[in-house]
Amino acid sequence: MEEARCRALLRLAYLELPPRRLLSLLEHFEHPEAIFHASRHDLLRVDGMTESAAARILSAPEVSEEVWQRWMQGDSRLLTWRDDGYPPALKEIEDFPPLLFVRGSLQERDRFAVAIVGTRKPTAYGRHVAERLARELSRYGLTIISGGARGIDTAAHTGALRAGGRTIAVLGCGIDVAYPPESAGLFNRIAMQGAILSEYPPGVPPDAWRFPARNRIVSALSLGVLVVEAPNDSGALITANHALEQGKPVFAVPGNIDTGQSAGCHRLIKEGATLVDNVEDIVRALGIAPEPPPERSAQMPSLTPVQQNVLHALSLTPKHVDTLAEELSLPVAQLNAELLMLEMYGLVRRQPGNTYVRVP
């Protein structure tokens, strides 16, 4: 990304405009640099713009050299919603962040992910269950999403890392801010084996209001949300509610009825969440095969462009060969040959009725 564009986007990010207003602003102006050369009149022509927001933009300070040098020397990236690396699932929610800060790597396989959330003050039982389920879900090739907080979040990330799987932490602060402080080492491991994400620019502190806001991203990036130990006032229930609004399944682990530590989980189960006491409850509900896929080489086989297109067109929902051929404009005979190769690689699986699914 060229320097002038990056500086302008950083300058915008530090204004912390509401996501929809920021999106309207970036769509209205062809180049982000032009926003800061616009007149008050031009800014007020942007959909959803207010007088106060326009005044903030007009008076926004330049990115200081100290901030710029720290950004340039860091290991972070800035993605816009138009960039290829931006997670497609995130754009499906109404208030997605147009700008996303990333440490580590986002991979295509991360679209097969499960979020694990819960209390910041878990019992030993809750911590054990969260870590074990994260570890077992990783064996199915699923990426583990959580919020990087103390307690269940930390256990979920740790379980995925110990299984050699991928995990993504969505922070309620800048991606260079270690919060909680004792998780600095954990975040470094996550960035090496997955990614750290935030809609907030570097250096932004972990103010309390940011955490409920980031929960919509946790659920949006996942196929479903698993809640482990959540009292009735737990922020994890916000993530579960976002999942329901986004049409995602919610799973909950039952706990001790005498302590109230899992009262939120029990309420979710009463309201229709899937009760989970083993990993198969989750993978079965997501449509994944009842047995973990065979161990694959850590190195992805070299795929042809056609094979990559076929793989990207598949998901956990079975798709008939004829439908796939029509979507990809491929002769059925050629498609069958490509599917056979992908099946040999362990990347797709044939289902009854001449349908195929992607192996996570």
Sequence and secondary structure as in RCSB ss.txt:
>XXXX:A:sequence
MEEARCRALLRLAYLELPPRRLLSLLEHFEHPEAIFHASRHDLLRVDGMTESAAARILSAPEVSEEVWQRWMQGD
SRLLTWRDDGYPPALKEIEDFPPLLFVRGSLQERDRFAVAIVGTRKPTAYGRHVAERLARELSRYGLTIISGGAR
GIDTAAHTGALRAGGRTIAVLGCGIDVAYPPESAGLFNRIAMQGAILSEYPPGVPPDAWRFPARNRIVSALSLGV
LVVEAPNDSGALITANHALEQGKPVFAVPGNIDTGQSAGCHRLIKEGATLVDNVEDIVRALGIAPEPPPERSAQM
PSLTPVQQNVLHALSLTPKHVDTLAEELSLPVAQLNAELLMLEMYGLVRRQPGNTYVRVP
>XXXX:A:secstr
  HHHHHHHHHHHTT   HHHHHHHHHHSSSHHHHTT  HHHHHTSTT  HHHHHHHHT     HHHHHHHHHSS
EEEEETTSTTS GGGGGSTT  SEEEEEE   GGGGSEEEEEE SS  HHHHHHHHHHHHHHHHTT EEEE   T
THHHHHHHHHHHTT  EEEE SS TT  SSGGGHHHHHHHHHHEEEEESS TT    TTHHHHHHHHHHHTSSEE
EEES  TT THHHHHHHHHHTT  EEEE   TTTSTTHHHHHHHHTT EE SSHHHHHHHTT  SS      SS 
    HHHHHHHHH  SS EEHHHHHHHHT  HHHHHHHHHHHHHTTSEEEETTTEEEE  
